[in-house]
Amino acid sequence: MNLHITNETSRLRAVVLGTAESIGPIPTLEEAYDPKSKEHIKAGTYPKEEDMVKEMEAVASVLKKYDVQVYRPKLIEDYNQIFTRDIAFVIEDKFIKSNILPDRDQEIDAIEHVINQIDPAKVINLPEDAHIEGGDVMPMGDHIFVGTYKGADYKDFITARTNLKAVEALQKIFPEKKVVSFSLKKSNTVAKDNALHLDCCFQPVGKDKAILYKEGFLIEEEYQWLVDFFGSANIYNITRDEMYQMNSNIFSISEDVVISEKGFTRLNTWLRSQGITVEEVPYAEISKQEGLLRCSTLPLIRD
């Protein structure tokens, strides 16, 4: 397999889509990785497996409609394998394994059948102390955008997933690119104040547009850098509630086609006004785990 990913919006050809089958029992509050999941566990509204399976199959149908090669993880009984974006990511022709929460390391083994099709020299393991998840990493041509948390209390936040060691490691792997890091707001307890990953508060879309949530960034100058990069006329700003509903976590099949949650009325209307075809799917149940469409896809090849 010849990997090729240089941005978020070029025509998608191959992707790993997670699976919601056999995700196991509802986690306890102690087992939950994020504040939004904890909210739904407490409220008794944690998503049912059968509903999430239907939502993911709706995405699989859209991908197949656009002739995208779709890989799925091998099933591990009673194990959550929805969010494949966390476990690895591709930049250029390199497949980089994430260093993620220890409880989740079986997930990468479940896509071994995909990794085995890649030149072993292109499969990269980062240093053990470089913590990173794919939701924090966005290739953008000559740039790589990375969400991170730089505070001395990093270890106190289960929601802090990417550290500065990982940012430095990416710069060494891709010396010809400019790696730009963004400090994200973190909260273990309040979902509306937590940018779990960069794609929870920012995502490029179309040819030159971006979805952005200002309050997800700890440092205003870093938010402003993105506004200047895209141009303020090309920015679609989302509200705190829209961030909570994961409006920035849609998924591009091409510059002209995106998959989006059917309930994102304001966003979907804006996307269509930009000449983008919106393939609407139900994904509100999966979003209860603080992840949406980008989180559950791992692109391998784009034109």
Salt bridges, closest charged atoms under 4 A:
GLU8 OE1 - ARG294 NE 2.87
GLU57 OE2 - ARG72 NH2 3.25
ASP86 OD2 - ARG104 NH1 2.68
ASP86 OD1 - HIS197 NE2 3.91
GLU92 OE2 - LYS177 NZ 2.67
ASP93 OD1 - LYS94 NZ 3.62
ASP93 OD2 - LYS122 NZ 2.70
GLU107 OE2 - ARG104 NE 2.60
ASP129 OD2 - LYS165 NZ 3.24
GLU133 OE1 - ARG161 NH1 3.17
GLU133 OE1 - HIS197 NE2 2.71
ASP156 OD1 - LYS155 NZ 3.92
ASP193 OD1 - ARG240 NH2 2.97
ASP199 OD2 - ARG294 NH1 2.71
ASP208 OD1 - LYS209 NZ 2.95
GLU215 OE1 - LYS185 NZ 3.38
GLU220 OE2 - LYS214 NZ 3.32
GLU222 OE2 - LYS150 NZ 3.35
ASP241 OD1 - LYS192 NZ 3.36
GLU242 OE1 - ARG266 NH2 2.77
GLU255 OE1 - LYS207 NZ 3.85
ASP256 OD1 - LYS207 NZ 3.46
GLU279 OE2 - LYS65 NZ 2.72
GLU280 OE2 - ARG272 NH2 3.24
GLU285 OE1 - LYS288 NZ 2.98
ASP303 OD2 - ARG13 NH2 2.79
